[in-house]
């Protein structure tokens, strides 16, 4: 009669390793997505250059940022 205990134990351990890898990959993907969203939200709005009557660009003020 064959002893199936080591094989079943190995399968169980391998299944646990695969699940752990999958969870780790999901967490990594989630962190990457959150980081991309936070970087996109931190980008400043495009500045608009305004000109005076003489055609010279006006300086930027606090509200332009």
N, C-alpha and C positions, 0 to 999 in steps of 0.2 A: 504494500500500500504506500502510495506516494505521500510525502509530507507537504501539504499545500500552504502551510502557514507562512513560510518565508516569502513565497510569491505574492500572496494576498497582502502581506505587510508592505512589500516593496511597491505594489500597485497603490496602496493607500498613501504611502509617503510620496510617491510621484504625483498622485492626484492633488495632494495638499500643496506640493511645490508649484504645480501648474496653476492652481487657484491663487496662490500667493503672488505669483508672477503676473497673473491677469489683474488682480486688485492693484498691484503696484503700477502697472501700465495705465490703468484707469485713473489713478490718483495723479500720475504724471501728466496725462492728457488734460485733466481738470485744472491742474496748476498752470499749465501752459496756456490754456484758454483764459483763465482768470488774469494771467499776466498780460496777455495780448489785449484784453479788454481794459485793463487799468492803464496800459501804455497809450491806447487809443484815446482814453478819456483825459489823460494828462497833457496831451498835445495842445499847444495854444491855438487859438483861432487864427486864421489868416489875417494879417494886418492889412488895412486899407490905407493907402497913402492919399491924403487930401492935399489940395493945392490952394494957395491963396489967389487973390485977384491978379497978381503979377505972374502967376504960373510957377511959383516957387513952392516946393513941398513944405508943408507945415510940420512942425515938430510933433512928436508923439507925446501923449500924456498918460496919466495913470489908467484911464478907462480904455486905452487901446490895447491893454495886455490882458 
